[in-house]
Amino acid sequence: MNRFATIPQVETIVSDILLSRWISVLGRPVVLDEIRTVIAEIRKGLKEKGDKFDIDRTTIVRLVDERCGKLALQIPRRVINGTGILIHTNLGRSPISESTWNNALESNCRYATVEFNLETGKRGNRAELMTRILQKMTGCEHGIVVNNNAAAMFLLLASIAKGKRVLVSRGELVQIGGGFRIPEILAQSQATLVEVGTTNITTIDDYLDNIDDQSAMVLKVHRSNFAIRGFTREVSVDALAARLPKHVLLAVDQGSGATEDTVPGETSIRKLFEQGAHIVTFSTDKLLGSVQAGIICGKQSIVESIAQHPLYRVVRPGKTVLTLLRQSLVDRINKIPAITERFARRTPDDLLRMGQKIIDALHDSRASIVPSTMYWGGGSSPDEAIDAMAVRIELPGCASSVAASLRKEPIPVIAYVSDDALMINLGAVFDDELDCIATSLKSVLEKLSCTS
């Protein structure tokens, strides 16, 4: 008997009801590829093991289903953030409010006036209203939007400092997540990096002694995800503004997007302009709580010059980012806080009440509510902790397995393990996620025989 002839055809397998769900998720061609891969492995097994290699249609479908399931894990999906990191880069940074999303829905699901002037019937300016909003929010004269803050930095350097010298303190030559390094960005923009001062001490003379007629810019860089303590000194923006020659641009990579002086360790964009910064760049998906984008704002003549650079067209965002960002920024200037800001304002008593709802629903003697800390994260306010509470479940020898299983729940719960205990920090948990957490915990503990 030719066992190769018994292998079902690809079209027969793809029509199985178990696999049909993956077609709308991954696309029919991708599912077909996975089927062909499994069949190729079966053919190889038959060649190597002959009659000892067992195959049937059910097994093939199961193997394809498993492969498609693993592929689907790469699709961004909702999770419950039990890490205590409010702006978690790996979890999409700041959540966008539902009202912002709903207000942008129609503009994205139909044609929209991205660059069309209804008054004149001619081409319009996609950035005009955004500039007005940024003026009110930051005190800048002009502003433009790009894809992210890395793009903002690169465009700034390429348009203003290409072939010229840029002075950066050695204490600010940072690398942030994903391998983004300031020296490499400077090199790619064809600006010449001039390192001044030392890692822990940089003085005003360190800058002034290195300025010549080829110096285009002093760049102050947000340290993002670390702090330097102890015997340190750095030069403030206002001190630089008072001493720099007029031909040297003072630019600040503010990074976090703080528009108010309410987050410890963060200087607001408005204050940086008051101190004398010419240009400030920052992210919008951190403290501003919006979609991923970057802003370049500051002196009108400088920003307009940057906007004329050919690279601007490469890094400018489309209607989805613009419509979501506009609504978020309108909310911020209307004093409606971002979701993460609301989370940071919750008191330990608020979180205690949330934790008690999980404990009451769980009915597990190993579960308790313990003091913890939450952090802004996302490269914002790296040295500051906020009081929080966490649900702790003592699970010696079982905690890691439970944490892994929680990540496989219909709505994955991202917890962590500490001293043989499962921890769910409540700092970044939504109020309406408590029942889901309790249900998932019950299910996983029972499946793994981790019951008390």
Helices and strands as residue ranges (DSSP letters): G 3-6, H 10-14, H 17-26, H 28-49, G 50-52, H 57-72, E 80-81, G 89-91, H 98-109, E 116-117, E 122-123, H 128-138, E 142-146, H 149-160, E 165-169, G 170-172, E 175-176, G 177-179, E 180-181, H 182-188, E 192-196, H 204-208, E 215-221, H 237-243, E 249-255, H 269-275, E 279-283, E 294-298, H 300-307, H 311-315, H 319-333, H 339-345, H 348-362, E 367-377, E 380-394, H 399-406, E 413-414, E 416-418, E 421-425, G 431-433, H 434-447
